[in-house]
Amino acid sequence: MPTDKEVILSEKEAKLRDFVLNDSTFKVILQIGLPIAFFQGLNNLLRVLDSFMAASIDATAASMVTFFGQMNLIISGLGLGLAAGATLKISQMYGKGDYLQVKKQVNSLLAFATIICLALLILIIPTATPFLRLINTPEEFINLGRNYFLIEIFATMVMFLNGIYIALERVQGNTKRILNINLIAMVIRLSFTAFSVYILQEGITFIAISTLLSQCFILGYGLYNLTCKSDVFTLSLKEVTFKKAVLLPMLTISIPIMIERSAFHVGKTIVNVMIAGLGALYVGGLGISNLICGVSVGPQMGFHDAGTSVMAQNVGAELFKRVILAFKALLLINTVQAVLFFLPSFLLARQITGLFAINDPAFHEILYAVHRFDVWSILFLGPYSAVTALLFGLGLTKVTLFLNFCRIFLFRIPVLLYLQNFTDMGGAAAGFVMMFSNVAVSILGMAIGAGYVLSLCKKYHITFFDIRSWRKS
């Protein structure tokens, strides 16, 4: 049995850990967050380009891509939730300096995630068509998009594992590496999709194949990178264990996030099914609108992920003043981002939506009717993401689960039911309800977050509005 002394940090790891725990928190979040924010923005832009290329086939193809994409995000939400929660605990142990526990957690997490992926594949693949009919998927989508859906399922399982690898790199502060490998994957995906759609004149099945190829590249690189070195994050079968002391802390903090991430996309799928009665193009309009907003929200979530990791490590080291400083820096960064992204998105809403319906004026009107409401979400989700990063960093994942439950089952679905049955808003109701639920949960989240910030400040004698601390942060 190895001892703590045998599990040591490399010189690079030690330098990065010292940077996170001792340097200016504003500088730390900017340096770690910028590559992730850039990656998140590009990743969401890539989804928009997928929809744009699908729309060049026809509006039905674009609608299928967004509809099935939302369903696959339910599954990937499980993986991203597991990655986010487990690496919170790993970040805390890393900040604390318990490297033996970190090594066991890393290897056990990857083994556990692989088992989950295999189990999900065995469960989903044989039951795909009955499941799609069970949730009232338009028959047109099933007939034309079943193969797309199945290939996307395989891609999603690979993405499940990649999410954990990327989260582990984020814990170490290797955000430039995250950006670089995802840029290469993006080129692979985009070039294959463009070649298939515009040169070979193939359908949306080849869009799914391009996603699978790009994710397999990331998986291959991740496996190589986790086995070619010898440090705390190196893969080792000897360190795999399913003992409670190792797995249970990670699962306890992860399960609420897994439920939250999946429930978020379940809610969007329910909204899709509810508006599908108006016509398949309304589903596509909402999906494309969400993707357009995602290009703006993506960078905010990149800084959110960086801030979560930074705050969790400082919580592990019991540096709570730095936790508050990191939260203030993140709040400022994401609020400024929200304003800067919102203004052009709002002012150019008609022109932007027109790009996705160049030869289809009717679809453009549907898309614009949805997006002119949905775009307001950008403005409020910036500061809200800073609050959820703080809650994640403190390990308060049940609070974020409660917030997401409110967003979906209090502010979204009941409101949409009311609008559909008691107003004549039609398809525009889908955009309105996205705006309403995102704004409402942001206000609720910021109120709850303020309570936790005040509690921390009181407990550790921190002055939140100290101008000198803002300058030093």
Secondary structure as GFF3:
##gff-version 3
##sequence-region A 1 473
A	DSSP	three_ten_helix	4	6	.	.	.	ID=ss1
A	DSSP	alpha_helix	11	22	.	.	.	ID=ss2
A	DSSP	alpha_helix	25	57	.	.	.	ID=ss3
A	DSSP	alpha_helix	59	96	.	.	.	ID=ss4
A	DSSP	alpha_helix	99	124	.	.	.	ID=ss5
A	DSSP	three_ten_helix	125	127	.	.	.	ID=ss6
A	DSSP	alpha_helix	128	134	.	.	.	ID=ss7
A	DSSP	alpha_helix	139	171	.	.	.	ID=ss8
A	DSSP	alpha_helix	175	194	.	.	.	ID=ss9
A	DSSP	pi_helix	195	199	.	.	.	ID=ss10
A	DSSP	alpha_helix	205	227	.	.	.	ID=ss11
A	DSSP	three_ten_helix	237	239	.	.	.	ID=ss12
A	DSSP	alpha_helix	244	275	.	.	.	ID=ss13
A	DSSP	three_ten_helix	276	278	.	.	.	ID=ss14
A	DSSP	alpha_helix	280	316	.	.	.	ID=ss15
A	DSSP	alpha_helix	320	347	.	.	.	ID=ss16
A	DSSP	alpha_helix	349	354	.	.	.	ID=ss17
A	DSSP	alpha_helix	361	374	.	.	.	ID=ss18
A	DSSP	alpha_helix	377	393	.	.	.	ID=ss19
A	DSSP	alpha_helix	397	409	.	.	.	ID=ss20
A	DSSP	alpha_helix	413	422	.	.	.	ID=ss21
A	DSSP	alpha_helix	428	459	.	.	.	ID=ss22
A	DSSP	alpha_helix	467	472	.	.	.	ID=ss23
###
